[in-house]
Amino acid sequence: MPSPQDILDFWYAPEMRSSWFNSTPELDTQIRARFEPTWEAAVRGELDAWLGSPAGCLALAIILDQFPLNMFRDTAKSFSSEGQAIGVAKQALEKGFDQHIDPAQLAFLYMPLMHSEDLADQDLSVELFAAAGLDNNLRFAQHHREIVRRFGRFPHRNAILGRTSTPQEIAYLDSKEAFKG
């Protein structure tokens, strides 16, 4: 089983940074082959000891929030551990661990809150990105919050999650302003 540092070394490697938001099917396959057992262990709570350190919380947030988006792209399973990732982020915040994480890595601790369909989590996300001076991420956090404020959820997830879109969501998804994930 990899250590928290192994996860961070992989995720923050120079060659990975360019792929964070521009993944390829090959990278998705690589992450799944290498880290699906780690994700499964985290989902089962077997890595909860990692919650005792800033690096451990950051690694868990990445495992539970980012890795499934790659490993299970375009399936409902890609969001299946999102709630756990949000819990990890909130526990880290309660312990003040975000104050001990390199600012260049901090965005991925806050990212589960940006992915939440709960408006209070969205508000917290915007507040945290603003306070940390992570302006590029702040723009995206504000954008995500506005979508959740407007629709109460992310309409681009509806088809994947088997939810029925409202007429307003359909109009939005058919528009040039639509966020598709």
Backbone as a chain_set.jsonl record, in Angstrom:
{"seq": "MPSPQDILDFWYAPEMRSSWFNSTPELDTQIRARFEPTWEAAVRGELDAWLGSPAGCLALAIILDQFPLNMFRDTAKSFSSEGQAIGVAKQALEKGFDQHIDPAQLAFLYMPLMHSEDLADQDLSVELFAAAGLDNNLRFAQHHREIVRRFGRFPHRNAILGRTSTPQEIAYLDSKEAFKG", "coords": {"N": [[0.849, -1.184, 0.0], [0.603, 2.193, -0.876], [2.194, 5.045, 0.679], [1.117, 8.154, 2.294], [2.964, 10.072, 1.35], [3.859, 8.873, -1.002], [1.571, 9.095, -2.596], [1.357, 11.887, -2.779], [3.804, 12.506, -4.001], [3.423, 11.306, -6.494], [1.103, 12.707, -7.46], [1.865, 15.394, -7.488], [4.044, 15.453, -9.141], [6.063, 16.861, -11.736], [5.322, 16.011, -14.373], [2.7, 15.234, -13.985], [1.24, 17.5, -13.3], [0.459, 18.932, -15.598], [-1.567, 17.371, -16.464], [-3.646, 17.409, -14.689], [-6.159, 18.654, -15.16], [-6.603, 17.954, -17.695], [-6.799, 15.244, -18.57], [-5.953, 12.047, -20.051], [-7.164, 9.083, -21.749], [-5.21, 7.13, -21.402], [-3.772, 7.99, -19.133], [-5.831, 7.897, -17.244], [-6.238, 5.131, -17.181], [-3.752, 4.332, -16.22], [-3.753, 5.476, -13.625], [-5.897, 4.091, -12.511], [-4.956, 1.406, -12.625], [-2.767, 1.57, -10.958], [-3.684, 2.726, -8.551], [-6.282, 1.928, -7.799], [-6.705, -0.175, -5.836], [-5.796, 1.202, -3.565], [-7.621, 3.319, -3.403], [-9.942, 1.788, -2.945], [-9.311, 0.743, -0.407], [-9.242, 3.136, 1.043], [-11.927, 3.946, 0.813], [-13.131, 1.941, 2.294], [-12.332, 2.732, 4.774], [-9.898, 1.978, 5.7], [-7.644, 3.513, 5.615], [-7.874, 5.486, 7.433], [-6.173, 6.255, 9.493], [-4.504, 8.037, 8.335], [-5.701, 10.459, 8.636], [-4.594, 11.814, 10.692], [-2.589, 13.588, 10.07], [-1.371, 16.489, 8.257], [-0.308, 15.908, 5.639], [-1.32, 13.348, 5.27], [-4.112, 13.809, 5.263], [-4.309, 15.442, 2.977], [-3.429, 13.639, 1.018], [-5.452, 11.672, 1.234], [-7.67, 13.218, 0.458], [-7.069, 13.626, -2.235], [-7.02, 10.959, -3.15], [-9.707, 10.173, -2.698], [-11.247, 12.111, -3.96], [-10.076, 13.12, -6.411], [-8.804, 10.897, -7.775], [-10.965, 8.997, -8.348], [-12.366, 10.411, -10.295], [-10.721, 10.209, -12.462], [-10.275, 7.394, -12.634], [-12.811, 6.286, -12.972], [-14.085, 7.649, -14.986], [-16.824, 9.356, -16.465], [-18.789, 7.763, -15.334], [-21.165, 6.874, -12.763], [-19.793, 6.004, -10.564], [-17.575, 7.611, -10.415], [-18.17, 9.662, -8.727], [-18.604, 8.494, -6.332], [-17.131, 8.453, -3.922], [-17.067, 11.012, -3.142], [-18.42, 12.275, -0.981], [-17.01, 11.262, 1.218], [-14.535, 12.425, 0.704], [-15.13, 15.113, 1.069], [-15.659, 15.042, 3.8], [-13.074, 14.427, 4.744], [-11.691, 16.768, 3.991], [-13.022, 18.659, 5.599], [-12.422, 17.684, 8.177], [-9.651, 18.073, 8.166], [-9.587, 20.849, 8.033], [-10.797, 21.517, 10.49], [-8.796, 20.722, 12.215], [-6.855, 22.495, 11.593], [-5.006, 21.813, 9.693], [-4.714, 22.728, 7.107], [-3.199, 24.975, 7.324], [-0.683, 24.05, 7.401], [0.085, 23.015, 5.048], [1.778, 23.109, 1.992], [1.305, 25.989, 0.062], [1.25, 25.629, -2.721], [0.172, 23.156, -2.991], [-2.212, 23.166, -1.716], [-4.736, 23.611, -2.938], [-5.889, 21.161, -3.671], [-6.735, 20.078, -1.301], [-8.877, 21.66, -0.68], [-10.484, 21.24, -2.879], [-12.495, 19.098, -2.825], [-14.643, 20.385, -1.589], [-15.363, 22.259, -3.505], [-16.376, 20.547, -5.361], [-18.668, 19.655, -4.241], [-22.254, 19.33, -4.037], [-23.616, 20.804, -2.253], [-24.648, 23.881, -1.092], [-23.607, 25.276, 1.138], [-21.101, 24.058, 1.434], [-20.006, 24.909, -0.963], [-19.919, 27.701, -0.528], [-18.052, 27.756, 1.556], [-15.85, 26.743, 0.181], [-15.299, 28.829, -1.679], [-14.671, 30.857, 0.137], [-12.356, 29.779, 1.367], [-10.526, 29.441, -0.801], [-10.269, 32.12, -1.515], [-9.191, 33.278, 0.846], [-6.753, 31.977, 0.947], [-5.482, 33.064, -1.183], [-5.533, 31.845, -3.649], [-6.05, 32.552, -6.483], [-6.609, 31.718, -9.197], [-7.866, 29.243, -8.82], [-9.92, 30.224, -7.282], [-11.577, 31.575, -9.094], [-12.722, 29.398, -10.441], [-13.947, 28.143, -8.283], [-15.876, 30.048, -7.587], [-17.406, 29.976, -9.92], [-18.341, 27.294, -9.879], [-19.852, 27.452, -7.528], [-21.863, 29.225, -8.294], [-23.257, 27.694, -10.157], [-24.296, 25.641, -8.52], [-25.772, 27.229, -6.8], [-27.675, 28.209, -8.562], [-28.942, 25.888, -9.625], [-29.016, 23.968, -7.631], [-27.515, 21.764, -7.812], [-25.098, 20.028, -9.911], [-25.827, 20.207, -13.149], [-24.556, 18.871, -15.289], [-23.927, 16.396, -14.337], [-26.225, 14.957, -14.247], [-27.139, 13.013, -16.243], [-25.2, 10.969, -15.989], [-25.626, 10.228, -13.346], [-28.172, 9.311, -13.429], [-30.249, 11.092, -13.073], [-33.142, 13.084, -13.62], [-33.192, 15.786, -15.748], [-34.171, 19.17, -15.314], [-36.302, 21.409, -17.248], [-35.009, 23.915, -17.241], [-32.381, 23.191, -16.65], [-31.766, 21.641, -18.885], [-31.894, 23.579, -20.892], [-29.771, 25.179, -20.053], [-27.622, 23.313, -20.285], [-27.592, 23.011, -23.009], [-26.679, 25.404, -23.816], [-24.149, 27.942, -24.62], [-22.869, 28.706, -22.319], [-22.695, 26.532, -20.688], [-21.321, 24.349, -18.264], [-19.477, 21.484, -18.493], [-18.057, 19.725, -17.016]], "CA": [[0.0, 0.0, 0.0], [1.419, 3.407, -0.884], [2.123, 5.965, 1.822], [0.656, 9.48, 1.877], [3.99, 10.744, 0.556], [3.844, 8.277, -2.338], [0.445, 9.707, -3.315], [1.703, 13.29, -3.06], [4.893, 12.516, -4.989], [2.815, 11.008, -7.797], [0.153, 13.728, -7.898], [2.527, 16.69, -7.683], [5.186, 15.331, -10.048], [5.929, 17.815, -12.848], [4.597, 15.468, -15.526], [1.274, 15.104, -13.655], [0.6, 18.815, -13.182], [-0.167, 19.318, -16.868], [-2.672, 16.453, -16.724], [-4.665, 17.501, -13.654], [-7.475, 19.009, -15.701], [-6.555, 17.569, -19.11], [-6.381, 13.854, -18.556], [-6.097, 11.223, -21.252], [-7.572, 7.716, -21.399], [-4.027, 6.394, -20.956], [-3.5, 8.372, -17.743], [-6.919, 7.341, -16.439], [-5.94, 3.704, -17.036], [-2.569, 4.222, -15.348], [-4.165, 5.765, -12.247], [-6.733, 2.975, -12.059], [-4.11, 0.225, -12.418], [-1.827, 1.784, -9.857], [-4.246, 3.214, -7.293], [-7.637, 1.484, -7.442], [-6.726, -0.838, -4.524], [-5.632, 2.224, -2.53], [-8.933, 3.973, -3.315], [-10.858, 0.848, -2.292], [-8.945, 0.717, 1.013], [-9.686, 4.407, 1.625], [-13.39, 3.902, 0.884], [-13.474, 1.039, 3.404], [-11.876, 3.313, 6.034], [-8.65, 1.35, 6.12], [-6.564, 4.512, 5.63], [-8.298, 6.575, 8.317], [-5.04, 6.715, 10.308], [-3.901, 9.168, 7.619], [-6.381, 11.686, 9.045], [-3.843, 12.422, 11.785], [-1.516, 14.492, 9.632], [-1.711, 17.303, 7.078], [0.007, 15.178, 4.404], [-2.261, 12.238, 5.162], [-5.414, 14.351, 4.84], [-4.2, 15.874, 1.585], [-3.367, 12.424, 0.188], [-6.795, 11.081, 1.224], [-8.543, 14.069, -0.365], [-6.734, 13.321, -3.631], [-7.458, 9.586, -3.429], [-11.167, 10.05, -2.656], [-11.903, 13.11, -4.807], [-9.49, 13.229, -7.747], [-8.552, 9.614, -8.442], [-12.142, 8.376, -8.974], [-12.741, 11.156, -11.503], [-9.912, 9.602, -13.518], [-10.431, 5.938, -12.726], [-14.171, 5.898, -13.336], [-14.581, 8.762, -15.796], [-18.116, 9.236, -17.147], [-19.678, 6.814, -14.668], [-21.62, 7.321, -11.444], [-18.769, 5.642, -9.583], [-16.585, 8.688, -10.313], [-18.589, 10.554, -7.636], [-19.033, 7.646, -5.222], [-16.434, 8.731, -2.662], [-17.027, 12.471, -2.974], [-18.829, 12.621, 0.384], [-15.888, 10.969, 2.113], [-13.501, 13.436, 0.447], [-15.592, 16.333, 1.744], [-15.414, 14.81, 5.227], [-11.631, 14.55, 4.977], [-11.347, 18.194, 3.914], [-13.553, 19.342, 6.787], [-11.624, 17.282, 9.334], [-8.365, 18.757, 8.06], [-9.812, 22.251, 8.395], [-11.037, 21.582, 11.941], [-7.504, 20.528, 12.892], [-5.925, 23.528, 11.147], [-3.969, 21.216, 8.858], [-4.494, 23.502, 5.881], [-2.167, 25.971, 7.623], [0.612, 23.353, 7.373], [0.255, 22.43, 3.714], [2.391, 24.015, 1.028], [0.274, 26.661, -0.738], [1.217, 25.076, -4.078], [-0.559, 21.895, -2.938], [-3.409, 23.369, -0.911], [-5.985, 23.602, -3.703], [-6.513, 19.835, -3.728], [-7.411, 19.831, -0.031], [-10.139, 22.4, -0.752], [-11.23, 20.851, -4.081], [-13.738, 18.362, -2.584], [-15.713, 21.337, -1.273], [-15.779, 22.826, -4.78], [-17.109, 19.509, -6.09], [-19.893, 19.346, -3.503], [-23.51, 19.914, -4.515], [-24.184, 21.492, -1.098], [-24.297, 25.3, -1.222], [-22.746, 25.677, 2.253], [-19.749, 23.624, 1.076], [-19.566, 25.808, -2.034], [-19.559, 28.979, 0.102], [-16.794, 27.532, 2.274], [-14.82, 26.616, -0.846], [-14.959, 30.174, -2.158], [-14.018, 31.55, 1.257], [-11.018, 29.223, 1.572], [-9.66, 29.791, -1.932], [-10.001, 33.564, -1.431], [-8.302, 33.539, 1.978], [-5.427, 31.428, 0.64], [-4.914, 33.778, -2.32], [-5.46, 30.942, -4.795], [-6.967, 33.284, -7.351], [-7.067, 30.949, -10.35], [-8.846, 28.298, -8.298], [-11.05, 31.004, -6.792], [-12.489, 31.797, -10.225], [-13.466, 28.157, -10.667], [-14.806, 27.928, -7.115], [-17.028, 30.951, -7.734], [-18.202, 29.449, -11.023], [-19.03, 26.098, -9.382], [-20.868, 27.884, -6.558], [-22.997, 29.825, -9.004], [-24.038, 26.604, -10.748], [-25.049, 25.0, -7.438], [-26.754, 28.211, -6.331], [-28.725, 28.324, -9.578], [-29.674, 24.644, -9.891], [-29.02, 23.084, -6.477], [-26.675, 20.619, -8.173], [-24.384, 20.2, -11.17], [-26.635, 19.566, -14.189], [-23.788, 17.989, -16.18], [-23.858, 15.072, -13.719], [-27.541, 14.319, -14.228], [-27.213, 11.803, -17.068], [-24.333, 9.955, -15.389], [-26.203, 9.787, -12.078], [-29.533, 8.848, -13.638], [-31.214, 12.094, -12.608], [-33.899, 13.755, -14.662], [-32.892, 17.219, -15.843], [-35.302, 20.085, -15.435], [-36.22, 22.19, -18.491], [-33.992, 24.96, -17.07], [-31.071, 22.549, -16.756], [-31.572, 21.26, -20.287], [-31.585, 24.813, -21.625], [-28.419, 25.542, -19.654], [-26.672, 22.361, -20.864], [-27.568, 23.239, -24.45], [-26.189, 26.773, -24.074], [-22.704, 28.151, -24.701], [-22.342, 28.924, -20.972], [-22.755, 25.277, -19.933], [-20.144, 23.684, -17.718], [-19.681, 20.074, -18.788], [-17.247, 18.877, -16.145]], "C": [[0.891, 1.243, 0.0], [1.236, 4.218, 0.4], [1.509, 7.286, 1.355], [1.686, 10.195, 0.99], [4.073, 10.176, -0.851], [2.733, 8.895, -3.194], [0.806, 11.133, -3.719], [2.82, 13.379, -4.098], [4.349, 12.241, -6.389], [1.995, 12.195, -8.293], [0.827, 15.056, -8.237], [3.794, 16.597, -8.535], [4.986, 16.272, -11.229], [5.129, 17.281, -14.033], [3.098, 15.306, -15.253], [0.558, 16.46, -13.686], [-0.124, 19.231, -14.463], [-1.386, 18.459, -17.188], [-3.81, 16.574, -15.719], [-6.062, 17.743, -14.226], [-7.561, 18.708, -17.199], [-6.101, 16.116, -19.228], [-6.585, 13.192, -19.914], [-6.609, 9.85, -20.828], [-6.394, 6.884, -20.879], [-3.7, 6.714, -19.493], [-4.591, 7.826, -16.828], [-6.667, 5.859, -16.167], [-4.763, 3.493, -16.092], [-2.963, 4.443, -13.885], [-4.997, 4.608, -11.702], [-5.881, 1.736, -11.748], [-3.242, 0.375, -11.172], [-2.511, 2.042, -8.515], [-5.658, 2.736, -6.954], [-7.657, 0.716, -6.113], [-6.571, 0.148, -3.355], [-6.947, 2.959, -2.317], [-9.922, 3.065, -2.582], [-10.589, 0.772, -0.791], [-9.413, 1.996, 1.71], [-11.2, 4.425, 1.796], [-13.835, 3.031, 2.054], [-13.026, 1.587, 4.758], [-10.551, 2.768, 6.526], [-7.467, 2.316, 6.153], [-6.901, 5.676, 6.562], [-7.19, 7.067, 9.242], [-4.353, 7.912, 9.656], [-4.529, 10.496, 8.031], [-5.638, 12.424, 10.154], [-2.74, 13.364, 11.372], [-1.976, 15.321, 8.44], [-1.459, 16.55, 5.769], [-0.96, 14.022, 4.194], [-3.634, 12.701, 4.705], [-5.375, 14.777, 3.381], [-4.187, 14.66, 0.658], [-4.745, 11.764, 0.115], [-7.761, 11.897, 0.379], [-8.307, 13.781, -1.848], [-7.256, 11.939, -4.014], [-8.976, 9.521, -3.583], [-11.893, 11.003, -3.598], [-11.382, 13.092, -6.245], [-9.349, 11.887, -8.463], [-9.812, 8.999, -9.043], [-12.617, 9.114, -10.218], [-11.953, 10.635, -12.701], [-10.275, 8.132, -13.716], [-11.787, 5.515, -13.289], [-14.861, 6.971, -14.177], [-15.893, 8.405, -16.503], [-19.016, 8.14, -16.596], [-20.076, 7.374, -13.299], [-20.566, 7.044, -10.368], [-17.721, 6.745, -9.414], [-16.916, 9.661, -9.185], [-18.863, 9.784, -6.344], [-18.326, 7.908, -3.899], [-16.307, 10.232, -2.402], [-17.392, 12.889, -1.551], [-17.722, 12.366, 1.387], [-14.78, 12.008, 1.934], [-13.867, 14.755, 1.125], [-15.355, 16.213, 3.243], [-13.947, 14.944, 5.589], [-11.223, 16.021, 4.982], [-11.813, 18.936, 5.164], [-12.798, 18.957, 8.05], [-10.274, 17.977, 9.331], [-8.501, 20.22, 8.461], [-10.014, 22.414, 9.895], [-9.737, 21.483, 12.729], [-6.478, 21.591, 12.504], [-4.816, 23.002, 10.242], [-3.705, 22.01, 7.585], [-3.426, 24.568, 6.084], [-0.758, 25.375, 7.536], [0.876, 22.659, 6.037], [0.816, 23.495, 2.789], [1.29, 24.666, 0.183], [0.161, 26.128, -2.168], [0.439, 23.761, -4.139], [-1.946, 22.038, -2.324], [-4.721, 23.242, -1.676], [-6.67, 22.247, -3.67], [-7.077, 19.384, -2.38], [-8.793, 20.492, -0.054], [-11.053, 21.912, -1.89], [-12.49, 20.025, -3.798], [-14.916, 19.276, -2.251], [-16.244, 22.001, -2.537], [-16.598, 21.824, -5.584], [-18.442, 19.15, -5.437], [-21.112, 19.994, -4.153], [-24.276, 20.577, -3.359], [-23.722, 22.952, -1.123], [-23.403, 25.775, -0.072], [-21.297, 25.251, 1.994], [-19.176, 24.526, -0.007], [-19.127, 27.16, -1.461], [-18.23, 28.855, 0.84], [-15.633, 27.427, 1.286], [-14.351, 27.988, -1.322], [-14.203, 30.944, -1.076], [-12.574, 31.072, 1.43], [-10.06, 29.58, 0.434], [-9.307, 31.281, -1.897], [-8.983, 33.859, -0.328], [-6.884, 33.06, 1.701], [-4.759, 32.149, -0.526], [-4.734, 32.902, -3.548], [-6.43, 31.436, -5.871], [-7.46, 32.502, -8.561], [-8.125, 29.931, -9.922], [-10.097, 29.024, -7.802], [-12.061, 31.267, -7.903], [-13.35, 30.57, -10.482], [-14.4, 27.862, -9.504], [-16.057, 28.811, -7.198], [-17.972, 30.453, -8.828], [-19.005, 28.222, -10.575], [-20.151, 26.491, -8.418], [-22.084, 28.449, -7.261], [-23.873, 28.756, -9.66], [-24.902, 25.94, -9.674], [-26.101, 25.959, -6.887], [-27.95, 28.257, -7.295], [-29.594, 27.071, -9.68], [-29.794, 23.71, -8.678], [-28.179, 21.831, -6.679], [-25.925, 20.966, -9.451], [-25.169, 19.481, -12.267], [-25.853, 18.615, -15.09], [-23.63, 16.583, -15.604], [-25.171, 14.284, -13.871], [-27.588, 13.013, -15.011], [-26.403, 10.667, -16.445], [-24.972, 9.366, -14.133], [-27.65, 9.323, -12.208], [-30.588, 9.803, -13.129], [-31.907, 12.719, -13.806], [-33.566, 15.244, -14.627], [-34.177, 18.019, -15.95], [-35.211, 20.797, -16.782], [-35.157, 23.293, -18.413], [-32.582, 24.372, -17.203], [-30.78, 22.143, -18.198], [-31.2, 22.482, -21.118], [-30.154, 25.259, -21.32], [-27.392, 24.622, -20.331], [-26.55, 22.506, -22.386], [-26.984, 24.606, -24.822], [-24.67, 26.811, -24.152], [-22.078, 28.318, -23.326], [-22.217, 27.632, -20.163], [-21.377, 24.794, -19.497], [-20.4, 22.199, -17.856], [-18.785, 19.148, -17.958], [-15.878, 18.742, -16.523]], "O": [[1.83, 1.332, 0.791], [0.236, 4.077, 1.105], [1.39, 7.518, 0.152], [1.326, 10.84, 0.006], [4.331, 10.917, -1.8], [2.937, 9.181, -4.373], [0.588, 11.536, -4.862], [2.78, 14.238, -4.978], [4.77, 12.874, -7.358], [2.175, 12.641, -9.427], [0.409, 15.755, -9.16], [4.539, 17.571, -8.636], [3.856, 16.463, -11.679], [4.344, 18.017, -14.632], [2.307, 15.246, -16.194], [-0.611, 16.535, -14.062], [-1.204, 19.819, -14.405], [-2.154, 18.788, -18.091], [-4.838, 15.914, -15.874], [-7.028, 17.102, -13.814], [-8.483, 19.158, -17.88], [-5.125, 15.814, -19.916], [-7.283, 13.704, -20.788], [-6.495, 9.49, -19.656], [-6.572, 6.029, -20.011], [-3.39, 5.815, -18.71], [-4.29, 7.338, -15.739], [-6.863, 5.39, -15.046], [-4.778, 2.582, -15.264], [-2.551, 3.682, -13.009], [-4.815, 4.195, -10.556], [-6.075, 1.095, -10.715], [-3.02, -0.584, -10.433], [-2.004, 1.639, -7.468], [-6.185, 3.111, -5.907], [-8.568, 0.943, -5.317], [-7.148, -0.054, -2.287], [-7.347, 3.198, -1.178], [-10.652, 3.52, -1.702], [-11.524, 0.739, 0.009], [-9.918, 1.947, 2.831], [-11.698, 4.878, 2.826], [-14.812, 3.351, 2.73], [-13.308, 0.975, 5.788], [-10.128, 3.064, 7.644], [-6.402, 1.972, 6.666], [-6.278, 6.735, 6.484], [-7.262, 8.195, 9.73], [-3.7, 8.706, 10.333], [-3.943, 11.553, 7.796], [-6.013, 13.538, 10.516], [-2.023, 13.89, 12.223], [-2.866, 14.907, 7.697], [-2.313, 16.557, 4.883], [-1.372, 13.75, 3.067], [-4.256, 12.062, 3.856], [-6.311, 14.501, 2.629], [-4.862, 14.657, -0.372], [-5.164, 11.34, -0.962], [-8.585, 11.332, -0.341], [-9.259, 13.704, -2.625], [-7.861, 11.768, -5.073], [-9.476, 8.877, -4.506], [-13.028, 10.737, -3.993], [-12.17, 13.051, -7.19], [-9.732, 11.758, -9.626], [-9.747, 8.508, -10.17], [-13.211, 8.504, -11.106], [-12.458, 10.621, -13.823], [-10.546, 7.691, -14.833], [-11.893, 4.512, -13.994], [-16.072, 7.168, -14.081], [-16.049, 7.316, -17.056], [-19.899, 7.644, -17.295], [-19.397, 8.244, -12.753], [-20.471, 7.773, -9.381], [-17.051, 6.808, -8.383], [-16.045, 10.404, -8.732], [-19.31, 10.374, -5.36], [-18.884, 7.606, -2.844], [-15.532, 10.661, -1.547], [-16.743, 13.764, -0.977], [-17.515, 13.16, 2.305], [-14.157, 12.423, 2.912], [-13.006, 15.43, 1.688], [-14.905, 17.162, 3.885], [-13.611, 15.514, 6.627], [-10.497, 16.467, 5.87], [-11.075, 19.75, 5.719], [-12.555, 19.806, 8.907], [-9.801, 18.422, 10.377], [-7.635, 20.766, 9.146], [-9.47, 23.336, 10.503], [-9.599, 22.094, 13.789], [-5.361, 21.594, 13.021], [-3.801, 23.671, 10.047], [-2.599, 21.971, 7.045], [-2.813, 25.019, 5.117], [0.235, 26.1, 7.591], [1.774, 21.826, 5.919], [0.376, 24.645, 2.807], [0.432, 23.965, -0.355], [-0.918, 26.175, -2.759], [0.085, 23.303, -5.225], [-2.761, 21.12, -2.409], [-5.721, 22.804, -1.108], [-7.898, 22.178, -3.642], [-7.822, 18.406, -2.324], [-9.757, 19.95, 0.486], [-12.26, 22.15, -1.858], [-13.492, 20.232, -4.482], [-16.058, 18.97, -2.595], [-17.439, 22.277, -2.637], [-17.428, 22.218, -6.403], [-19.248, 18.425, -6.02], [-21.015, 21.069, -4.745], [-25.463, 20.873, -3.494], [-22.521, 23.217, -1.17], [-22.521, 26.605, -0.293], [-20.368, 25.999, 2.3], [-17.995, 24.869, 0.028], [-18.094, 27.701, -1.855], [-17.382, 29.744, 0.758], [-14.554, 27.965, 1.534], [-13.152, 28.267, -1.36], [-13.205, 31.606, -1.361], [-11.671, 31.888, 1.618], [-8.92, 29.975, 0.677], [-8.179, 31.66, -2.212], [-8.027, 34.602, -0.544], [-5.92, 33.667, 2.167], [-3.597, 31.881, -0.832], [-3.882, 33.178, -4.393], [-7.47, 30.83, -6.131], [-8.632, 32.615, -8.918], [-9.152, 29.777, -10.582], [-11.204, 28.493, -7.893], [-13.269, 31.189, -7.675], [-14.555, 30.681, -10.711], [-15.518, 27.387, -9.707], [-17.164, 28.357, -6.908], [-19.192, 30.505, -8.674], [-20.199, 28.121, -10.855], [-21.252, 25.945, -8.475], [-23.217, 28.178, -6.863], [-25.095, 28.9, -9.711], [-26.091, 25.703, -9.886], [-27.205, 25.536, -6.545], [-29.1, 28.335, -6.862], [-30.815, 27.16, -9.806], [-30.586, 22.767, -8.698], [-28.139, 20.95, -5.82], [-26.09, 22.052, -10.006], [-25.171, 18.25, -12.304], [-26.42, 17.651, -15.604], [-23.233, 15.669, -16.326], [-25.201, 13.075, -13.643], [-28.041, 11.999, -14.48], [-26.873, 9.531, -16.381], [-24.876, 8.164, -13.88], [-28.285, 8.981, -11.21], [-31.697, 9.387, -12.79], [-31.316, 12.861, -14.877], [-33.655, 15.879, -13.576], [-35.141, 17.601, -16.592], [-34.148, 20.793, -17.403], [-34.482, 23.575, -19.403], [-31.7, 24.991, -17.799], [-29.652, 22.294, -18.668], [-30.295, 22.422, -21.951], [-29.419, 25.667, -22.219], [-26.403, 25.101, -20.887], [-25.522, 22.16, -22.97], [-26.817, 24.919, -26.001], [-23.991, 25.846, -23.8], [-20.877, 28.097, -23.17], [-21.678, 27.652, -19.056], [-20.411, 24.828, -20.259], [-21.424, 21.699, -17.39], [-18.76, 17.937, -18.176], [-15.117, 18.047, -15.85]]}, "num_chains": 1, "name": "protein.A"}
